[in-house]
């Protein structure tokens, strides 16, 4: 098939008439595969832009994997295409365009998928409208909030049946730290370059009896224009932001070049308490 022509036809077919819609949690859990032709290329991805387009070298590598799977009678790789439901029909590809292109060209009828609900501008505006605070704390989910079993101290895992759905484990002290920040009047925002559904994350933290006020995921795939717009909306809301990573606490002020930076002296079991102490000191100095 002529993939370039197919992509151009898809772009023309849905231009100005498609937008993302939410998918319920049960549907997301139960949907493991979709027909390749139910998936549509994302107009914001370089894959779909005529001046850039697909990399046929990458597509060829995926096609070889599909051939090997057929020749040796084993199932194709299960690494899913990340998709989001769209109006008027089908699903928009968020990540995995080249795997999808290879499957389409090879005549693969169905492909593994994972449906997500990403944070869009309307969601962001609603989060900001619901907030009554003018200060926030931000965390990187994968680098700071989630931990790896066997490598560091973790909170106790969720009990059955929630353990079947929520596989991520929180580093020890994270729920207590989030609760402490909420009591101090901070909004809590979490970010990730990975493609978590924002409602999934809100429910995960709810199981640990804490609330997150803002969730932005899939940051690596967002256009610079979208990132700039999100940053402007957030800057209009908050007078100050504290960013917490594993080693440092950094406080910045909207509209100012002033900042405060403090190293976190302790790790692991005492890490969250050390962060609380630093933020408490910053509060007193404000």
C-alpha positions as CSV (number, residue, x, y, z in Angstrom):
1,X,0.0,0.0,0.0
2,X,1.0,3.6,-0.5
3,X,1.3,4.7,3.2
4,X,2.0,8.4,2.3
5,X,-1.2,8.5,0.3
6,X,-3.2,6.8,3.0
7,X,-1.9,9.3,5.7
8,X,-2.8,12.2,3.4
9,X,-6.3,10.9,2.9
10,X,-6.7,10.4,6.6
11,X,-5.6,13.9,7.3
12,X,-8.0,15.3,4.7
13,X,-10.9,13.1,5.9
14,X,-10.8,14.3,9.6
15,X,-9.3,17.8,9.3
16,X,-11.4,20.2,11.3
17,X,-13.9,17.6,12.5
18,X,-12.2,15.3,15.0
19,X,-11.4,15.8,18.7
20,X,-10.5,13.6,21.7
21,X,-13.2,12.2,23.9
22,X,-13.0,10.3,27.2
23,X,-13.2,6.5,27.6
24,X,-14.5,4.9,30.7
25,X,-12.2,2.8,32.9
26,X,-13.9,-0.5,32.2
27,X,-13.6,0.0,28.4
28,X,-9.9,0.9,28.8
29,X,-9.2,-2.2,30.9
30,X,-11.0,-4.6,28.6
31,X,-9.8,-3.3,25.2
32,X,-6.5,-5.0,24.4
33,X,-6.7,-5.0,20.5
34,X,-8.2,-2.9,17.8
35,X,-8.4,-3.2,14.0
36,X,-5.5,-1.3,12.4
37,X,-8.0,0.7,10.3
38,X,-9.8,1.9,13.5
39,X,-6.6,3.8,14.4
40,X,-5.9,7.2,12.9
41,X,-2.6,9.1,12.5
42,X,-2.2,12.1,14.8
43,X,-2.1,15.4,12.9
44,X,0.2,16.9,15.5
45,X,2.8,14.1,15.1
46,X,5.8,14.5,12.7
47,X,4.8,11.2,11.2
48,X,1.7,12.8,9.7
49,X,3.3,16.0,8.4
50,X,4.2,15.9,4.7
51,X,7.5,17.8,5.2
52,X,8.7,15.1,7.6
53,X,6.6,12.0,7.3
54,X,7.2,8.4,8.3
55,X,10.7,6.9,8.5
56,X,10.6,3.9,6.2
57,X,13.8,2.5,7.8
58,X,12.0,2.3,11.1
59,X,8.9,0.8,9.5
60,X,11.0,-1.7,7.7
61,X,12.5,-2.9,11.0
62,X,9.0,-3.4,12.4
63,X,7.9,-5.3,9.2
64,X,10.8,-7.7,9.7
65,X,9.6,-8.4,13.3
66,X,6.1,-9.1,11.9
67,X,7.5,-11.5,9.3
68,X,9.6,-13.4,11.8
69,X,6.6,-13.8,14.1
70,X,4.6,-15.3,11.2
71,X,7.4,-17.5,10.0
72,X,8.1,-19.0,13.4
73,X,4.4,-19.2,14.5
74,X,4.7,-17.0,17.5
75,X,2.6,-13.9,18.3
76,X,3.7,-10.5,17.3
77,X,5.1,-8.2,20.0
78,X,2.6,-7.1,22.6
79,X,4.1,-3.6,23.2
80,X,0.8,-1.6,22.7
81,X,0.1,1.4,20.5
82,X,-1.0,4.2,22.8
83,X,-4.3,5.6,21.6
84,X,-7.1,8.0,22.6
85,X,-10.7,7.7,21.6
86,X,-11.8,10.4,19.2
87,X,-15.0,11.9,17.7
88,X,-16.5,11.1,15.3
89,X,-15.1,7.5,15.2
90,X,-12.1,5.4,16.0
91,X,-9.0,6.2,17.9
92,X,-6.2,8.8,17.6
93,X,-2.6,7.4,17.8
94,X,-0.6,9.0,20.6
95,X,2.5,6.9,20.4
96,X,3.5,4.1,18.1
97,X,2.9,5.4,14.6
98,X,5.7,3.4,12.9
99,X,4.5,0.1,14.4
100,X,1.0,0.9,13.2
101,X,2.3,1.8,9.8
102,X,4.2,-1.5,9.5
103,X,1.2,-3.5,10.6
104,X,-1.0,-1.7,8.1
105,X,1.4,-2.3,5.2
106,X,1.8,-6.0,6.2
107,X,-2.0,-6.5,6.3
108,X,-2.1,-7.3,10.1
109,X,-5.8,-7.1,10.9
110,X,-5.6,-6.3,14.6
111,X,-2.9,-4.7,16.8
112,X,-2.3,-4.4,20.5
113,X,-3.4,-1.1,22.0
114,X,-3.7,0.8,25.3
115,X,-6.4,3.4,25.5
116,X,-5.6,6.5,27.6
117,X,-7.3,9.8,28.6
118,X,-4.6,12.5,28.4
119,X,-4.9,15.9,29.9
120,X,-6.1,18.5,27.3
121,X,-6.6,22.2,27.5
122,X,-10.2,21.9,28.6
123,X,-9.1,19.6,31.4
124,X,-6.3,21.9,32.5
125,X,-8.6,24.9,32.6
126,X,-11.1,22.9,34.7
127,X,-8.3,21.9,37.2
128,X,-7.2,25.5,37.5
129,X,-10.8,26.8,38.0
130,X,-11.4,24.3,40.8
131,X,-8.3,25.4,42.7
132,X,-8.6,27.9,45.5
133,X,-4.8,28.2,46.0
134,X,-2.2,30.4,44.5
135,X,0.9,28.2,45.1
136,X,1.7,24.7,44.0
137,X,4.3,21.9,44.3
138,X,5.3,19.8,41.3
139,X,6.7,16.3,41.1
140,X,7.9,14.0,38.3
141,X,5.9,10.8,38.7
142,X,8.4,8.4,37.3
143,X,11.6,10.0,38.8
144,X,10.3,11.0,42.3
145,X,6.8,9.6,43.2
146,X,7.0,6.0,41.9
147,X,9.7,3.6,43.1
148,X,11.1,0.3,42.1
149,X,10.5,-2.8,44.2
150,X,13.7,-4.2,45.6
151,X,15.7,-1.0,45.0
152,X,14.2,1.3,47.6
153,X,11.7,1.6,50.4
154,X,8.1,1.6,49.2
155,X,4.7,2.2,50.6
156,X,2.7,-1.0,51.2
157,X,1.0,-2.1,47.9
158,X,-2.8,-1.8,47.5
159,X,-4.9,-4.7,48.6
160,X,-7.0,-6.9,46.3
161,X,-8.7,-6.2,43.9
162,X,-7.1,-2.8,43.5
163,X,-3.7,-4.4,43.2
164,X,-4.8,-6.0,39.9
165,X,-5.4,-2.6,38.3
166,X,-2.8,-0.3,40.0
167,X,0.7,-1.8,39.5
168,X,2.7,1.4,40.4
169,X,4.2,1.6,43.8
170,X,4.7,4.8,45.7
171,X,8.0,5.6,47.4
172,X,7.7,5.5,51.2
173,X,6.5,8.8,52.7
174,X,4.9,10.2,49.5
175,X,1.3,10.0,50.8
176,X,2.3,11.7,54.0
177,X,4.2,14.4,52.1
178,X,1.3,15.1,49.8
179,X,-1.1,15.3,52.8
180,X,1.3,17.7,54.5
181,X,1.5,20.0,51.4
182,X,-2.3,20.0,51.1
183,X,-2.7,21.1,54.7
184,X,-0.2,23.9,54.0
185,X,-2.4,25.1,51.2
186,X,-0.5,23.9,48.2
187,X,-1.9,22.4,45.1
188,X,-0.1,19.2,44.1
189,X,0.8,18.7,40.4
190,X,2.3,15.6,39.0
191,X,4.0,15.3,35.5
192,X,5.1,12.4,33.4
193,X,6.5,11.9,29.9
194,X,4.7,8.6,29.9
195,X,1.1,8.1,28.8
196,X,-0.9,7.6,32.0
197,X,-4.6,8.5,32.0
198,X,-5.1,11.4,34.3
199,X,-8.3,9.9,35.8
200,X,-6.4,6.7,36.4
201,X,-3.7,8.6,38.4
202,X,-6.3,10.5,40.4
203,X,-8.0,7.3,41.4
204,X,-4.6,5.7,42.3
205,X,-3.7,8.5,44.7
206,X,-7.3,8.5,46.1
207,X,-6.6,4.8,47.2
208,X,-3.7,6.2,49.3
209,X,-6.1,8.8,50.8
210,X,-4.4,11.8,49.1
211,X,-5.5,14.2,46.4
212,X,-3.6,15.5,43.4
213,X,-4.9,18.8,41.9
214,X,-3.1,18.7,38.5
215,X,-2.0,15.9,36.2
216,X,-0.2,16.4,33.0
217,X,1.1,13.3,31.2
218,X,2.6,12.5,27.8
219,X,4.7,15.6,28.0
220,X,7.4,14.3,25.6
221,X,4.9,14.2,22.7
222,X,3.3,17.6,23.2
223,X,4.1,20.3,20.7
224,X,6.1,23.3,21.9
225,X,3.1,25.5,21.2
226,X,0.9,23.3,23.5
227,X,3.6,23.3,26.2
228,X,3.9,27.1,26.1
229,X,0.1,27.6,26.3
230,X,-0.1,25.3,29.3
231,X,2.7,27.1,31.0
232,X,1.0,30.5,30.4
233,X,-2.3,29.2,31.9
234,X,-0.5,27.9,35.0
235,X,1.6,31.0,35.4
236,X,-1.6,33.1,35.4
237,X,-2.9,31.0,38.3
238,X,0.1,30.5,40.7
239,X,2.3,33.1,42.3
240,X,4.9,30.6,43.2
241,X,5.9,27.0,42.4
242,X,8.0,24.5,44.4
243,X,9.6,21.7,42.3
244,X,10.7,18.7,44.3
245,X,13.1,16.1,42.8
246,X,15.1,13.4,44.6
247,X,18.0,15.7,45.5
248,X,16.8,19.3,45.5
249,X,13.8,21.5,46.4
250,X,13.5,24.6,44.1
251,X,11.1,27.5,44.6
252,X,10.4,30.0,41.8
253,X,8.2,33.0,41.7
254,X,6.0,33.9,38.7
255,X,7.2,37.0,36.9
256,X,10.5,37.1,38.8
257,X,14.0,35.7,38.3
258,X,14.3,35.1,42.1
259,X,14.5,31.6,43.3
260,X,15.4,29.5,46.4
261,X,17.2,26.2,46.1
262,X,18.0,23.7,48.9
263,X,19.6,20.3,48.8
264,X,17.7,17.4,50.4
265,X,20.2,16.0,52.9
266,X,18.6,12.6,53.6
267,X,17.4,9.8,51.4
268,X,15.0,6.9,51.5
269,X,13.2,6.5,54.8
270,X,13.9,10.1,55.9
271,X,13.5,11.7,52.5
272,X,9.9,12.9,52.8
273,X,10.5,14.3,56.3
274,X,13.5,16.2,55.0
275,X,11.4,17.7,52.2
276,X,8.7,18.7,54.7
277,X,11.4,20.5,56.8
278,X,12.8,22.4,53.8
279,X,9.3,23.6,52.6
280,X,8.4,24.6,56.2
281,X,11.6,26.7,56.3
282,X,10.7,28.3,52.9
283,X,7.2,29.1,54.3
284,X,8.7,30.9,57.3
285,X,11.1,32.9,55.1
286,X,8.4,34.0,52.7
